Amino acid sequence: MADMLVEQRQELLLRELHATGAVRVAELAERFGVSTGTIRRDLQELADLGRLTKVRGGAIPVERAAPPPSPADAEPAAPAAPEPAPPAGDRTLGLLVPSATYYYPGAIAGVREVAARRGARVVIGLTDTERPRDVPQIEELCDSGVAGLLAATTGPHHVPEATLEALRACGRPFVLMERQPLDPYEPCQYVVTDHRQGAFLAVKHLRSLGHERVALYMTQTPTAPLVQEGWADAVRALGLDPAAPAVDAGYNPLGSARATRQYDAFIDACLDGKVRAALVHSDHDAVEMLQRLRARGLRSPEDLALIAYDDEIAALAEVPLTAVSPLKRQLGVLAAEMLLDQLDADPPAPRRVTIQPRLIVRRSCGGVAEE
């Protein structure tokens, strides 16, 4: 990610800042694969332009500053939330998420929007993919006096039994976000994105452009197995060549030599197999893939059409990436509404909600007019 244009990195930084209310230097440096000094320079430049306020270790929004404009094809922004009413003591929501800087900023914004509108308060607990703290964070949030929990746990899409037991034992209503129990009969509420459907949409679009072979490249995330299932279902249902490369790259730090070797090997496998289209999970890997294509004198979509999965930074790539876009803000809105409804005196029946992602068509897969 170090090769990302400064303007792209700063625009993404601002979008995260206005979604989460604060950013930290160390987290941004790790995410973008650059030094903390580079992030500090970004923050200083943006502070000089009046677009944020620097604080020790990071930045916060400028008071009354409007958020940066989103791309025209981004998820529609919510109306400005009213100032929250003073929350009642029993309407504090605990929010557990693996990250405040990737994938979940939109969901966090949705939760805060609903809390503001319904006179609730949100307390966030961060766990970590590399060093999971789900159970301790659940216990700490409960000790702080939250009335209910919204939980996007680390680990796989299906919540580990130990974590689920901690949620059951807390004695408070909870709603899972982008997670669900392995047991389909487990009586709990959740809001999830249909990532299988998202992958199917991507492959179907590439098939509509004439591709009879569609490859898959993915890295290790809770979403990856679902993306792979959707890709495989689409290959079968649409009669595509099942021999197209399908690579599970595991976990490789962005910008590492190992990651670069895997991108190159994937590109070679596609070219050798006359595959000219691929679904890439995640956005970061799709951006890196574009850079490897360029370094080798190849182009997208001419030599390899790409669709990214996540739509976090896809629009900011040098060739704007077509992307599967989960509706993350709506995920947070629905989950918060569901939990607050359960806290009401006469709660509705428990619910399970599955959200369909969108496909945002841009230049990287062809089939759209050049800007």
N, C-alpha and C positions, 0 to 999 in steps of 0.2 A: 504493500500500500504506500510505500515511501514515494513512488513515482506519481501519486495522485497530484493533480494540479493544486497549487496553493488556494486558488479561488474555490475549487470544488471542496477541499477540506474545510475551509472556513465557512462555506455555505452550510455544509452538513453540521458543523459545530454549532452554528447559530440555530439551526432547526432543532437540535437536541436541547440546547439551552432553553428555548422557549417552550419545549415540550415538558421538560423536567423541572425547570426553575433554577437549576444550578448544574455546572459541570466541573469536573476535577481534572487537573493537569495529568496526573498519573494514569487515570483511566483512559483519557483521550490518547495519550502517547501510546499506550498498549494497544488500543483498538486500531489506530491508524498506522502502527508500525513505524513511528518516528520518535525522535528524542523528546524528552520533556522540554528541552530548550526550544525546539521547533514549535511546540504547542504554546509555550510562553510568548514567543514572538507573534504567533497568530493572535493570541489574546490581546497583546499590546497593540497590534495594528488595528484590531476591531474596536478596542477601547478608544484609541485615538480618533476613530471615525464616529465615535458616539454610539456604537451598536451594542455594547455591553459594559458592565462594570467589573473590573478586576477585584478579586478578593484574595486573601491568603490561600494558596493552593488551587485556585480555580477562578470562576467567574459567575456572576449572577446577571439577570436582565437589567437593562437601564429602566429606571422607574418611568412608567407610562409610555415606554417605547413600544411601537408596534412590532410584531414579529415579522421576520423577513417573508416576502411573498413566496408561496409554494408554487411548484410547477403546475401548469394548467391541468395536467392529468392526474394530479395527486388526489388523495382521498379528500372530499370536501371538508373544509374546516367547520367546526361547530360554531354556532353563535356564541358571542362573548357571554361567559357565565356571570350571573349576578354575584354581588358580594355575599359570602355565606352568612347565614344567620348564626348566632351563637349556638354551638352544638350542644345538644343535651348530653348528659353524662353517659347515657347508654347508647350513643350513636357514633362511637368512634370505631372506624374500620381499620383493621390491620391488613397491610398489603405486603405480601412476600413475593419478590421477583428476583431472578438470577442476575439481572443487570438493569441499570438505569440509563445505559448508553447504547444498547443495541436491541432491536426488536421491540422492547417494552416501553420506550418513551411515549409512543402513541397510546398504549393501553393505560399507562399511568395518567396521561392527560385526560382520558375518558373517565377514569375513576374520579379524578379531582373535579371534573365538570359536574358529575352527578352529585358528589358530596356537597359541593357548593350550592347546588340548586335545592337539595333536600335537607340542608342544615346539619350535615354530618362533618366529621373530622377524619382525616386520613393520617395514619402513622405507618411509615414504610420500614420494612426490614429487608436488607439486601443479603442474599446468599451468594454463592459463587460457584460457577461450573467447575473450576479447578479445585476448589476447597469447599465442598458443600457444607452448609450450616443450617439446613432446613429445620431439623428438629429443635436445635437450640434457639433459632430465631422464632419459631412458633411459640416456644415456651416464653421467650422474652416478650413477644408481642402480647401474649395473654397476661403476663405479669404486669404489663403496663396498663392493663384495664380495658383492652379493646372489647367491643361487644360482639364482633364477628370477624372472620378472616377471609380474605381473597388470596388464593395461593397459586402461584406459578412456580412449581418446585424445580430444583435441578434434576439432572438425570433424565431418564427416558420419558417418552410421552405417557406411558402408563406409570402411575405413581407407585414408588416402592412401598411395600406393605408397612415398613417401619414408619415412614412418613405419614401414610394414611392413618395408622394407629395413633400417632401423635395428634393428628387433626381430630380424630374421633374423641380422644381422651381430653381434649381441651374444654369440652363442655359448652362450646359456642357454635353457632351456625357457621358454615364455611362454604365457599364456592371455589371450585378449581378453575383456573384459567389456562387454556392451551394444554391441559392435562386431564386425564380421566382414569378411573380405576381399571385394572386389568379385568376384574370380575364385572361383566356387564350388568349384573343384578345388584351390585353394591348401591345402597340407597344414599346417594349424594348428588349434589347439583354441580354442574359444570357448564362452561362456555368454551367451545373449541372451534378452530378453523378446520374445514375439510381439506387438508393438504393433499389427500389423494385426488380429490376433484381438481385442485389447483394444478397438479402435475399433468393430469389428463387433459385439461384445457390447453396447456402449453404444447403438448405433443400433437393434439388435434389441430392446433393452429399451424404448426410446422407442416403437418400433413396436407393441410389446405393450400399451402404454398408449393406443393409438389414434391416434398421430401418423402422418400420411401424408407429412409434409414434415419433414426434419431438417436443420438448417443446420450448418455447420462453421466455427469460428473457431480459427485457430492462429497461433502466433508461431514465429520462426526458432529451431529446435533440431534436433539430430540425429534426434530422434524424429518430428518433424513430418511428413516425407514418408511414413513408414510409417503414421502415423495417417490421413493423407489417403487412402492406398491402401485401408486397411481401411474407412474411411467410404464411399468410392466403391463398393467391392465390396458393402457392405451395401445401399446405395441401389439398386444393380442387382438383387441377389439377392432383396431384399424387396419389389421393385416400388414404391419410393418415388418421389416427384416429383424428377427430376434437376435441376430449376430452382431448388431451395432454395439460398440463398447459401452459397458456400464461399470464405472469405476467408483469404488468407495475408498476415498483417499485417507480416511481416518482423520486424525487431528494433526495438521501441519501449521506451524506459525506462519502468518502471512509475511511474505518477503524472504522466507528462509530458502536456502539452497535446495532443500528437499522438496519444498512446495514447487519451486521452479522446475525441478526435474519431473515432477508428476504432471504439471501442466504440459510440458513439452512432450512427455510420453503419451498423454491423452490426445494431444493434437496429432502426433504421428500416427496413433492408432486410427483416428478418424480419417486422416488422409489416405492411409494405406487401405482402409476398408471402403473407400469411396463414400464416406459419410460426410455430409456437408451441413449438418444441423445438430445442435446439442442443447440440452437443458442443463443448467449449471446451478447448483445450490452450494454456496449462497452468493449474494450480490458481490461480496468482496472477492470471491474466487472468480466470478465472471469478469470483474474489472481487471484482475490480474491476468486472466486468460486473454483478454483483449490486448493487453500490453505485450504478452508473449507472442501473439499473432503478429503484431506490428513489428516487434524486434526481429522476426523471421521473414519479414517482407510479405506477410499475408494480411488479408483484410476480412472484416466482418461487415456485411453478411456474404460477400462474394465468395470467400474461401470456406468460411465456417459461420453459418447463421447461429446466433446465440439467443437463448431466453434465460434470464436470471430468475432465481426464486428468492423472494423476501421483499424486494422493492424498497430497500433502505436507502441505497445510494445509486440505484440503477440509472436514474435520470441524469446523474452528474458524470457518467462515464464519458470518455472521449468520443465514442460512438454510443449515443444514448441507448440503453439496453431495454429491449422488450422485457417485461417482468411479470411474474405472478405476484399479485399484491394482496396479502391478507389485510382485512379491514381491522387494524389494530386498535384504533380509537374506539370503534364500535364494540370491539371485544371488551374493553374496559367499561364502556357505558353499560352494556348488558349485564356484565358480572356485578357491577356496583348496584344497579337497579335490583337485580335478583337478591342480593344480600340484604339490602335495605328493606325490600318487601318482606323478607323473612323476619326482620326485626320489628315490623309493625305488629300492632295488637292482633290483627286478624290476617295472618299471612296467607298468600295463595298457595296452591299445591306446588310442591317442588318441581323444578323444571330442569331440562337439559337442552341446550341450544347449540346447534351446529351452524356456523357461518360459512357461506360460500365466498372464496376469494375471487378477485377480479384479475383479468389479464389486461395489462396496459401495453398496447402495441407502440413500439418506437422503431428506430432505424436498424437495430442490430440483427433483426431476422428478415429484413426485406419486406416487401409488400406494402410499404407506406411511402408517401412522397417525401423526397429529400427536403429539408428545410432550406 
